[in-house]
């Protein structure tokens, strides 16, 4: 049985060069839900995702996933536990083809038949990638690269998908499509932790949200509550009351 709280971040503190970046972060992701984390540039959002992924080491605090501690565990081990991250701006392998990028996402898997099935499933899910499966990834548009980055992460068969600023640099119409895509992914049962500067998109697709400010959680709550909060409206949605 899957515990309802599949990720628990408790009092995480991270420093770089003597400067404290994360100051006692507490955050929970529930099974089957989209949880969003919004905040200004420099709030510490990406640092938190990198710490959950094992790419940064916390000074203090604990991180538990699926009932087990993953604090100070290697990125490879965290991936095998079922946590995959879509990095900021996609960061695909530009000189590889679309299909080669997708196979890189499955590099820890041994089930060849399952990999083949998931490849075709992803091509159904992202038909534009199917048309360009033999193209070099560097020739894709910004939106297509983001789709490829998400699809590559899905090839690892994650139970929790971390998404770091997926709307960064994308046109508004692509951002809308991206929001729908995140909902569709979640509808398959996959839990998502979505880090975004585009607060409107994030709050519209997520079930629960956290607002970060200077390395701390300033606010949290169901997204419909946050969207009606006067501070959130003024600072992140451009609505003055």
Beta strands, then each sheet from edge to edge (+ up, - down):
strand 1: 5-16
strand 2: 19-30
strand 3: 34-39
strand 4: 60-65
strand 5: 68-69
strand 6: 83-86
strand 7: 160-164
strand 8: 191-196
strand 9: 208-213
strand 10: 216-222
sheet 1: 2+ 1- 4+ 5-
sheet 2: 6+ 7+ 8+ 3+ 9+ 10-
end
